[in-house]
Amino acid sequence: MQIIKSISEFNKARNTLIGSIGFIPTMGALHEGHLSLIKTAKSSCQNTIASIFVNPKQFAPNEDFNSYPRMLDQDINKLRSLNIDILFIPSEDEIYNKNSPDIIYDNYMFDILEGKSRPGFFNGICIVVAKLFDIVKPTDAFFGEKDFQQLRIIEKMSSDLNYNINIIPCKIIREINGLAMSSRNKHLSSSEAEKSKIIFNTLELGFTMIKNDTKVVEDIYDILNKKLKQDSVIKLDYLKVVDYNSLIEFSDFVSDNFAICVAGYINQVRLIDNITYLYSEDSSI
Ligand code: AMP
């Protein structure tokens, strides 16, 4: 595995690669969720490149950029054992020092769900992902369904900006109790991590209600909000039942293809999760 920090060195290495290139952008503190993306890329592409870059542009001033977990040595060991081809770990200057304008890209999904709670978040993500796509020039890029809205936005951006890259969605990897794996989980105490299972239990309840033909959105919200409040451990930001493709919230009735998206805080730690259903799939839990 080559570890590369500069764009010029990266370009040299990139030019020697032949065949398909699977790319997995991350912010590090790698867990089994990240590793599953890497394994999927390895199994389908001739070359695999991962990046680790904690992107300042996607954190608002009041957010956790400084305390975001950074565990580079452990990350390198994990990636070495998976035998990927290149790990790209650019500095902030390397990514942002060129005085070039940030990409101008916007779509309506920037302002809903996570975007409503975190203004500028998806703008920051699209800026860095576009820059990384331009540098890495992958044939395939792998994104987790854990960040379902991010996945939808990257799919749309790639299509709108004519990136010729296959965006490959990867299933959510969970802890045994159902909590979706996340780098931020490292900030939870073991009792908080245990109590956080209420999030996935609530999503599963919503999924079952809808599959059992409870389609009135208000009824679903009533039950799910009550369940989340059973134990005051989670400070809910939002829980929304939305269309699977457009992410637009259902106003009256849920239709066949849906996603239930939730975000909240446990003791300052922001957690997001979702459960989805696409007609013709069994389920995408
Ligand atoms: P991050 O390091 O949080 O930016 O995540 C890098 C990539 O890993 C993104 O595509 C995430 O959606 C994906 N990812 C993070 N957690 C999980 C998980 N629990 N299951 C599947 N993918 C995940």
Boltz pocket constraint, residues with backbone or C-beta under 6 A from the ligand:
constraints:
  - pocket:
      binder: B
      contacts: [[A, 25], [A, 26], [A, 27], [A, 28], [A, 32], [A, 33], [A, 34], [A, 36], [A, 37], [A, 142], [A, 143], [A, 144], [A, 145], [A, 146], [A, 147], [A, 170], [A, 171], [A, 172], [A, 173], [A, 174], [A, 180], [A, 181], [A, 182], [A, 183]]
      max_distance: 6.0
